[in-house]
Amino acid sequence: MRIVDKPWGHEEIWAETARYAGKFLIISAGEMLSRQYHERKEETICVLEGVLILEIGRDPPQRLLLQPGESYHVKPGTVHRFCAGETDVRLVEVSTPELEDVVRLEDKYAR
C-alpha cells in the first residue's frame, strides 16, 4: 500500500493497474478536497466512516450528505468536492487509472 500525504488528510492507494485504481481517502475533520473535475478519470466512492459532504455541480453546487454505506458515481467532467464536517471521513474510491487527471477550480490550500 502506498500512502500519499495531502493537506486535507491522506490517501492509501491499495490497487494501481493499467485498467483501474483503488484507494482509501481519509479526510480530516473540517477539511476538504479541491473543487475539481476530471477529463478522463471516472470514479465511484463509498463512505466507510463519518458523514461525507459531497458538493456536485457549479454555482451553487448541490450538497449531498453521504452516510456510511452510501455510494456515488462521478463521471468525467462532473464538478465535485469531498468535504468532512465535524468528524473525520474515510471512504473507498475505485476509479479508472488516471490518478493525475485533476482540474482544480478552487482550492483551500492554493495548489
QUIFENGI-V98045 format. One record per residue. N is the residue number from 0. RES is the residue in one small letter. PHI is phi as a letter, one per 30 degrees, with the letter a starting at -180 (999 if undefined). Layout:
n->N res->RES phi->PHI
n->N res->RES phi->PHI
//
This chain:
n->0 res->m phi->999
n->1 res->r phi->c
n->2 res->i phi->c
n->3 res->v phi->b
n->4 res->d phi->d
n->5 res->k phi->b
n->6 res->p phi->d
n->7 res->w phi->c
n->8 res->g phi->l
n->9 res->h phi->a
n->10 res->e phi->c
n->11 res->e phi->c
n->12 res->i phi->d
n->13 res->w phi->c
n->14 res->a phi->b
n->15 res->e phi->a
n->16 res->t phi->b
n->17 res->a phi->d
n->18 res->r phi->c
n->19 res->y phi->a
n->20 res->a phi->b
n->21 res->g phi->b
n->22 res->k phi->a
n->23 res->f phi->c
n->24 res->l phi->c
n->25 res->i phi->c
n->26 res->i phi->c
n->27 res->s phi->d
n->28 res->a phi->e
n->29 res->g phi->i
n->30 res->e phi->c
n->31 res->m phi->a
n->32 res->l phi->d
n->33 res->s phi->d
n->34 res->r phi->d
n->35 res->q phi->a
n->36 res->y phi->b
n->37 res->h phi->b
n->38 res->e phi->d
n->39 res->r phi->b
n->40 res->k phi->d
n->41 res->e phi->b
n->42 res->e phi->b
n->43 res->t phi->b
n->44 res->i phi->c
n->45 res->c phi->b
n->46 res->v phi->d
n->47 res->l phi->c
n->48 res->e phi->b
n->49 res->g phi->i
n->50 res->v phi->c
n->51 res->l phi->d
n->52 res->i phi->c
n->53 res->l phi->c
n->54 res->e phi->c
n->55 res->i phi->b
n->56 res->g phi->i
n->57 res->r phi->b
n->58 res->d phi->h
n->59 res->p phi->d
n->60 res->p phi->d
n->61 res->q phi->d
n->62 res->r phi->c
n->63 res->l phi->c
n->64 res->l phi->c
n->65 res->l phi->c
n->66 res->q phi->c
n->67 res->p phi->e
n->68 res->g phi->j
n->69 res->e phi->c
n->70 res->s phi->b
n->71 res->y phi->a
n->72 res->h phi->c
n->73 res->v phi->c
n->74 res->k phi->d
n->75 res->p phi->e
n->76 res->g phi->i
n->77 res->t phi->d
n->78 res->v phi->d
n->79 res->h phi->a
n->80 res->r phi->a
n->81 res->f phi->c
n->82 res->c phi->b
n->83 res->a phi->c
n->84 res->g phi->d
n->85 res->e phi->d
n->86 res->t phi->b
n->87 res->d phi->d
n->88 res->v phi->b
n->89 res->r phi->b
n->90 res->l phi->b
n->91 res->v phi->c
n->92 res->e phi->b
n->93 res->v phi->c
n->94 res->s phi->b
n->95 res->t phi->d
n->96 res->p phi->d
n->97 res->e phi->d
n->98 res->l phi->d
n->99 res->e phi->c
n->100 res->d phi->d
n->101 res->v phi->b
n->102 res->v phi->c
n->103 res->r phi->d
n->104 res->l phi->c
n->105 res->e phi->a
n->106 res->d phi->b
n->107 res->k phi->e
n->108 res->y phi->c
n->109 res->a phi->h
n->110 res->r phi->d
//
